[in-house]
């Protein structure tokens, strides 16, 4: 099997996750270079992948200025740092795997989708849910006619109170101006899944939602700016920062707040860094709950709900067709699909199993990497989540945010026309 050489831009949590595939499957892929501005993170990644000093760069421009180092580049920078390295890597002749969202700018998404079709390189977006056994099984059952013609979808993303506080109140995706709106940063995965399952272009969107809870007027009396500054409700507050990070091991989310994950280093990070702030005294502005209604060209309708106020991270879905229904639940504990047939009245339960050892988004991360590497070896350029396809689901997210803000129904065709003027 041909070993694919990979260069990584952005050695944060997501970048490390994709790069770990090469450690688990060294006969398939090898990391040969990295660009990461944080020296401690860069050094840690260098040691993990046994990289020499001369292929470890502080910025992506320097990496891409070198003679061809790899077959493909994995770009896992922050949302607003995707466009420039992605376009430069494509122009330099690399295949590209780009973390979602493509960009918080809809015009940049359109430009990247167009460039992907021009350069003859594979340009895949990390919509990993399409590669999970759970959603792959749902798609197969739909395509095989298990419930007849699909009519409507109900889909929930349950973010979990602690995950929302970590990533969207204190973390990198808390502020739309600095990253992107919640519907794009977190739920473009879900827009992509709905587009894939519906099997037709989205034609119209409406949406409602707001930031209702994580703001100053809801702070308990006497709550300080930081949790460790003598908070009077530390014992009863579910968002007390040490509860999330201290003595929680060296994995996510502790590994996000500090390269060193010992108690002393973690407490120092909470005393000085953004993850120790009171959730009611942050600079966050993204919504903590949102509903989106969607209409597709084949008359399928869908409703999507994102909510921060859940205990577990999970997704639940109901697919309603002319001959039956499908219910699905996927979380860290279970991946369960139930089929109900109208004519026979029978019910069938399917427990979907992930590949042994597969981690990250229910096995989706490994599935994405396996497909990406296979297509490179076969010299094929259209993947299940090619940029040319992913542009559509990104535009759905942008249109949903426009609909939420303007409180009107947004027609997708008109929305795209206005962008291109």
C-alpha positions in Angstrom: 0.0 0.0 0.0 1.3 3.4 -0.9 2.1 5.5 2.1 0.6 9.0 1.9 2.8 11.9 3.2 1.0 14.6 5.1 1.8 18.0 6.4 -0.2 19.6 9.2 -1.1 23.3 9.6 -2.4 23.9 13.1 -1.5 21.4 15.8 -4.4 22.1 18.1 -6.9 19.5 19.3 -8.5 18.8 16.0 -5.2 18.8 14.1 -3.7 16.3 16.5 -6.8 14.1 16.2 -6.5 13.7 12.5 -2.7 13.4 12.6 -3.1 10.6 15.2 -4.4 8.4 12.4 -0.9 8.2 11.0 0.4 7.0 14.4 -2.3 4.3 14.5 -1.9 3.3 10.8 1.8 4.0 9.9 1.6 1.8 6.8 -1.1 4.2 5.4 0.2 7.6 6.2 3.1 9.6 7.7 3.2 13.1 9.1 6.3 14.7 7.5 6.0 18.4 8.5 4.0 20.7 10.8 3.3 24.5 11.1 2.2 25.6 14.5 2.7 29.1 16.1 2.6 27.9 19.7 6.2 26.7 20.5 5.1 24.3 23.3 2.4 22.7 21.2 4.7 22.5 18.2 7.4 20.8 20.3 4.9 18.3 21.7 3.7 17.4 18.2 7.2 17.2 16.9 8.1 14.6 19.6 4.9 12.6 19.0 5.7 12.2 15.2 9.5 12.1 15.5 10.0 15.1 13.2 13.4 16.8 12.6 13.7 20.4 13.4 14.0 21.6 9.8 10.3 20.5 9.0 8.7 22.2 12.0 7.6 25.7 11.2 6.1 28.6 13.2 3.8 29.6 10.4 2.1 28.1 7.4 3.6 30.5 4.9 7.0 29.2 5.6 5.9 25.6 5.2 4.1 26.2 1.9 7.1 28.1 0.5 9.3 25.0 0.7 9.6 22.5 -2.2 6.9 19.9 -2.1 7.1 18.2 1.3 4.0 16.0 1.2 1.1 14.7 -0.9 -1.5 16.6 1.1 -1.9 19.3 3.7 -4.3 19.1 6.7 -5.5 22.6 7.6 -6.8 22.8 11.2 -6.3 26.4 12.1 -9.0 28.6 13.7 -12.1 29.4 11.6 -10.9 32.8 10.4 -7.5 31.4 9.4 -8.8 28.8 6.9 -9.1 30.7 3.6 -5.5 31.9 3.0 -3.6 28.7 3.7 -6.3 26.6 1.9 -6.1 28.6 -1.3 -2.2 28.7 -1.1 -2.0 25.0 -0.6 -4.3 24.3 -3.5 -2.2 26.7 -5.7 1.0 24.9 -4.6 -0.4 21.6 -5.9 -1.3 19.9 -2.6 -4.4 17.9 -1.9 -6.2 19.6 1.0 -8.2 18.4 4.0 -9.8 21.4 5.7 -11.4 21.6 9.1 -15.0 22.8 9.2 -16.3 25.4 8.8 -14.6 26.3 5.5 -14.8 30.0 6.4 -17.0 32.4 8.4 -17.3 34.4 5.2 -19.8 33.0 2.6 -18.0 34.6 -0.3 -14.8 32.9 0.7 -16.7 29.6 0.9 -17.9 30.1 -2.7 -14.4 31.0 -3.9 -12.9 27.9 -2.3 -15.5 25.7 -3.8 -14.8 27.2 -7.2 -11.0 26.9 -6.8 -11.5 23.2 -5.9 -13.0 22.5 -9.3 -10.3 24.4 -11.1 -7.0 23.0 -9.7 -7.5 19.2 -10.2 -6.6 18.5 -6.5 -8.8 16.9 -3.9 -10.3 19.4 -1.5 -12.2 17.7 1.3 -14.0 19.4 4.2 -14.1 17.6 7.6 -17.8 16.9 7.8 -17.0 13.8 9.7 -20.6 12.8 10.5 -21.1 11.5 6.9 -18.3 9.0 7.7 -19.7 7.6 10.9 -21.2 4.1 10.9 -24.4 5.6 12.5 -25.2 8.2 9.8 -23.9 6.0 7.0 -26.4 3.3 8.1 -29.2 5.8 8.2 -28.4 7.0 4.7 -28.2 3.4 3.4 -31.6 2.5 4.9 -33.1 5.6 3.3 -31.6 4.9 -0.1 -32.8 1.3 0.1 -36.4 2.5 0.7 -36.7 1.3 4.3 -39.4 3.9 5.0 -40.5 4.6 1.4 -40.3 8.2 0.3 -38.8 10.5 2.9 -41.2 13.3 3.8 -39.8 15.0 6.9 -36.9 15.1 9.4 -36.7 16.2 13.0 -33.1 16.5 14.2 -31.7 17.6 17.6 -28.1 18.5 18.5 -27.8 18.3 22.2 -24.6 20.2 23.0 -24.3 19.6 26.8 -24.1 22.4 29.3 -20.4 21.8 30.1 -19.3 21.5 26.5 -21.2 24.7 25.6 -19.6 26.5 28.5 -16.1 25.3 27.5 -16.2 25.9 23.8 -18.9 28.6 23.3 -18.8 30.8 26.4 -15.1 30.7 27.5 -13.5 29.1 24.5 -12.5 29.8 20.9 -16.0 29.8 19.4 -17.7 32.1 21.9 -17.8 35.2 19.8 -19.1 35.4 16.2 -16.9 38.2 15.2 -13.8 36.3 16.3 -14.8 32.9 15.0 -18.3 32.4 13.4 -22.0 32.1 14.4 -23.0 29.0 16.4 -25.0 27.6 13.5 -21.8 27.5 11.5 -19.2 26.8 14.1 -21.0 23.9 15.8 -23.9 23.0 13.6 -22.6 23.1 10.0 -22.1 19.4 10.6 -25.9 19.1 11.1 -26.7 21.2 8.1 -24.5 18.9 6.0 -26.2 15.8 7.4 -29.7 17.2 6.7 -28.6 18.1 3.1 -27.2 14.6 2.6 -30.2 12.7 4.1 -32.8 14.9 2.3 -31.1 14.2 -1.0 -31.9 17.5 -2.7 -30.9 21.1 -2.6 -32.2 23.3 0.2 -34.6 26.0 -1.2 -35.7 28.0 1.9 -34.8 28.6 5.6 -36.3 30.3 8.6 -34.8 30.4 12.1 -35.2 31.6 15.7 -32.8 31.7 18.6 -30.9 33.8 21.0 -28.3 34.0 23.7 -30.7 33.8 26.7 -28.7 32.7 29.7 -24.9 33.2 29.7 -24.9 36.9 30.2 -24.2 39.3 33.1 -27.8 39.9 34.3 -28.0 36.2 35.1 -24.9 36.1 37.3 -25.5 35.1 41.0 -25.1 37.8 43.5 -21.4 38.5 44.3 -20.1 36.3 41.4 -16.5 37.5 40.6 -15.0 37.8 37.2 -13.1 34.5 37.7 -14.2 31.3 39.4 -11.1 31.1 41.6 -11.5 34.6 43.0 -13.7 33.5 45.9 -17.0 32.7 44.1 -19.8 32.5 46.8 -21.7 29.8 44.8 -18.7 27.6 43.8 -20.2 24.5 45.3 -23.6 24.8 43.7 -22.7 26.4 40.3 -22.7 23.7 37.5 -20.3 26.0 35.5 -17.6 26.4 38.2 -14.4 26.1 36.1 -12.3 23.7 38.4 -15.2 21.2 38.1 -14.5 20.9 34.4 -10.7 20.7 34.4 -9.0 19.9 37.7 -8.1 16.2 38.2 -9.9 15.3 34.9 -7.0 13.5 33.2 -4.8 14.8 30.4 -7.4 14.5 27.6 -10.0 16.9 26.2 -11.1 19.4 27.5 -8.2 19.8 30.0 -5.6 19.5 27.2 -7.1 22.6 25.5 -6.5 25.0 28.4 -2.9 23.9 29.1 -0.2 21.9 27.3 0.8 20.6 30.8 -2.1 18.9 32.5 -0.9 18.5 36.0 -2.9 20.1 38.8 -0.6 23.1 39.3 -0.5 23.9 35.6 -4.2 23.6 35.2 -4.9 25.9 38.2 -2.5 28.4 36.8 -4.3 28.3 33.5 -7.6 28.9 35.3 -6.2 31.8 37.2 -4.8 33.5 34.1 -6.4 32.2 31.0 -9.9 32.5 29.4 -11.2 29.1 30.8 -11.2 30.3 34.4 -13.7 33.1 33.7 -17.1 33.2 35.2 -19.6 32.1 32.5 -21.7 35.2 33.2 -18.8 37.6 32.7 -17.3 36.6 29.3 -17.3 38.3 26.0 -19.5 35.6 24.4 -22.3 36.5 22.0 -23.3 33.2 20.1 -26.7 31.8 20.7 -27.3 29.1 23.4 -30.4 27.8 21.6 -31.7 27.9 18.1 -34.3 26.3 15.8 -34.0 26.1 12.0 -36.8 25.1 9.6 -35.7 24.0 6.1 -37.4 23.2 2.9 -35.8 21.1 0.1 -36.3 21.0 -3.6 -37.9 17.5 -3.4 -40.5 18.8 -0.9 -38.8 17.2 2.1 -39.0 19.5 5.2 -36.8 19.4 8.2 -36.6 21.1 11.6 -33.3 21.3 13.5 -32.8 22.3 17.1 -29.5 23.1 18.8 -29.6 23.5 22.6 -26.9 24.1 25.2 -29.0 23.0 28.1 -28.6 19.2 28.0 -26.7 16.8 30.2 -25.0 14.7 27.5 -23.5 15.4 24.1 -25.7 13.6 21.7 -27.7 13.8 18.5 -31.2 12.5 18.1 -33.1 12.2 14.8 -36.5 11.1 13.5 -37.0 10.4 9.8 -40.6 10.1 8.6 -41.5 8.4 5.3 -44.5 7.1 3.4 -44.0 3.6 4.6 -42.5 4.0 8.0 -40.3 5.9 10.5 -36.7 5.8 11.6 -35.5 7.0 15.0 -31.9 7.4 15.9 -29.8 8.3 18.9 -26.0 8.7 18.9 -23.8 9.6 21.8 -20.7 8.2 23.6 -22.7 5.3 25.0 -25.0 4.2 22.3 -25.6 4.4 18.6 -29.2 3.0 18.1 -31.6 3.1 15.2 -35.2 1.9 15.4 -37.3 1.2 12.3 -41.1 1.1 12.4 -43.0 -0.3 9.3 -46.5 0.9 8.8 -47.9 -2.0 6.8 -46.6 -4.8 9.1 -46.5 -2.9 12.4 -43.1 -4.4 13.1 -40.3 -2.7 14.8 -36.6 -3.4 14.4 -33.8 -2.1 16.6 -30.3 -1.8 15.2 -27.3 -1.2 17.4 -24.6 0.3 15.2 -21.1 -0.6 16.1 -18.0 1.6 15.5 -14.8 0.1 14.3 -12.7 -1.3 17.2 -10.4 1.5 18.5 -12.1 4.2 16.4 -12.3 7.5 18.2 -13.5 11.0 17.4 -17.1 11.7 16.4 -18.2 8.1 16.8 -15.5 6.8 14.3 -16.1 9.6 11.8 -12.6 11.0 12.2 -11.0 7.7 11.2 -13.5 7.1 8.5 -12.8 10.6 7.0 -9.0 10.0 7.1 -9.3 6.5 5.6 -11.4 7.8 2.7 -9.2 10.8 2.1 -6.0 8.7 1.9 -7.7 6.1 -0.3 -8.8 8.7 -2.8 -5.3 10.2 -2.9 -3.8 6.8 -3.7 -6.4 6.2 -6.4 -6.0 9.7 -7.8 -9.7 10.5 -7.5 -10.7 14.0 -6.6 -14.3 13.9 -5.4 -14.9 12.7 -1.9 -18.1 12.3 0.1 -17.5 15.8 1.5 -15.7 17.6 -1.3 -15.6 21.4 -1.0 -17.9 21.7 -4.0 -20.6 19.8 -2.1 -19.8 21.3 1.3 -20.4 24.8 0.0 -24.1 24.0 -0.1 -24.5 23.1 3.5 -22.4 26.1 4.5 -24.7 28.4 2.6 -27.6 26.8 4.5 -26.0 27.8 7.7 -25.3 31.3 6.6 -28.9 31.6 5.4 -30.2 30.3 8.7 -28.2 33.0 10.6 -29.5 35.7 8.2 -33.1 34.4 8.8 -32.6 34.4 12.6 -31.3 38.0 12.6 -33.8 39.4 10.1 -36.7 37.2 11.4 -37.8 36.3 7.8 -37.8 33.4 5.5 -34.7 33.3 3.3 -34.8 31.9 -0.2 -31.5 30.2 -0.9 -31.3 31.2 -4.6 -31.9 34.9 -3.8 -29.4 34.7 -0.9 -26.7 33.4 -3.2 -27.5 35.9 -5.9 -27.1 38.7 -3.4 -23.7 37.4 -2.2 -22.4 37.3 -5.8 -23.4 40.9 -6.7 
